[in-house]
Amino acid sequence: MTRIILALAVALATATVALAHSKTEATTPADGATVQTVQAIEMRFDDPMRVTAITLTGPDGEMDITRETGLDPVTEFRALPVGAMPTGAYTVEWRALAADGHPMQGSFDFTVAD
């Protein structure tokens, strides 16, 4: 009986680890923040992620960005907006592959104000 309980405990612990996925720990600008300027779009993950796509949408539609971080898995991702960012609401949407190969996606919003 003790062996069965021990085997179940090990199986549950292993399943929990196997199902765990990377997550976003922080963004710059912070989700929901109001800022005056944006120097960079940054995301920090708890485990390495390969960011495969990132989109910045502002008050006038989709905006160009330049990736500073390549396609290698990273825990810190950085991209730069191209050109001026007018006052208004912005959304960053991203897709990535976690270290375990699972596709991940997320988004965050911020506002640029005078």
N, C-alpha and C positions, 0 to 999 in steps of 0.2 A: 504493500500500500504506500509506504514512504517513497519507494522508487517511482511509482506512478505520479505522485504529487510533485516530486522533484522534476520528473520529465515534463509534466505540464507547466511548471513554473519556468523552466528553461525555454520551452516552446513559446510561451507567452512573451517572455522577455525578448527573445529573438524576433518574434513577429512585430513587436512594438518598434524595435530598432529598424527593421526592414521597411516598415511603413512610414517612418519619419521622413519628412521632406525638408529641403532647405526653405528658409523664409527670409523675407526682408526685415532687417533689424532697424534700419534708419534710412531716411532719404534727405537730400538737400536739393531744393528747399523741403522743409518738413511738410508732411501731408497736412493740408488745411491751413498752412501758414499764409500770411500776407507779408510780402517783401517789397522793397523799393527797387532792387536790382537782382539779377540772377547772373552769377559768374559762371556757374556750372550746374549740370544735372548730375547728381550722384546718388548711388544706391549702395548700401552695405548689406551683405548677406551673411547668415551664420555659417554657411558652408559654400564652397566654390560653386559658382554657376556660370554657364556659358550663355551670355546674353545674346540671343539670336536676332532680336528685333526690338527697336525702341522708337516710339512715335511721340512727338511733342505737338499738341494741338492747342492753339491760342484763340483769342477772340476773332482773328481773321482766318482761321482754318489751320491746317497742318503747316508746321514750320520746319525748316531745315536745321539739322544738328550735325555736329562733327564728333564722331566717336574718338575718345582718347584711349579707350580700352579696347583691345582687339577681341578676337573670338575665343581666346583661351579662357578656361574656367578661372574666375576670380572671385574674391570675397568683397572687393571694392570696385565698382563700375563708375566710369566718369565719361560724360559727353558735354560738349559745349554748344550752346545755341548759336546759330549763325545770324548775325544782324541784331538790330534792336528788338526789344520785346516791349510792345506797347502795353499800356495799362489794360488790365482785364484778367479774366479767369483762364487758367491753363490746366491741361491734363497730360500726364506722362503715362503712357501705356507701354508695357514691356512683356516680352516672352523670352524664356530661357530654358535650358536643359540643366537639371540638377545633376550632382555628381553621380547619383544612382541611375541616371538616364531618363528620369521622369520629366515630361514637359511641365513647365510652370509658367504662370502669367500673373500679372498684377498691374495696378495703376495707383497713382496718387495725384492729388490736385493741389494747386496753390494759386494765389492771386498776386499780381503785380499792381501796386498802387503808388500814387505820388507820395 
